[in-house]
Amino acid sequence: MGSKMGLAFAGIGTAAAAAGAVVAVDFGQKSVTAFIEAQGAQAKFEASLAKNNLGDYAGDIDALASALALKTRFDDDATKSGAAVLANFGLTGDQLKAVLPLVQDYAAFTGKDMPTASKTLGKAFLGNTKALKDLGIAYKPTGDKAKDMAAIMAEVNAKVGGFAEKDGKTAAGTAAILG
């Protein structure tokens, strides 16, 4: 009986070691994939800013993305991916920094990812406001880009402002931040 128990424990130990090895390999593969994705997002971010003469803002936006990642479910790569999309809509560096937290609020509220939310708001800033109707916003553009952008930001802020940070304080949001 003692030898059968010993064999059983040896079998359990072997199975545990094999399972641990599988978990370690899986973790390693996921880590490599995440690193490659992060490098790709960073390259797109830098290229988009450079293409739109916003390269001087890369450090500021990077710092903002890192700070927001501590409060919302969007990691810094997701936020920089959103910034890369928004840069193509003719925003200044200061406008880009101001709108990123609002894009996170919009994305968290609507369940969209950052690039999709950025594209939607970028189009709205250029006059295509149809997509904002999902928030109950029916804005008619004036043709004055600066005035329209400020008005749209105010309307979106009134509907979803601060949502990403509130969402980050929920159990699911906290888990995403820690992840």
Disulfide bonds with the S-S distance in Angstrom:
none
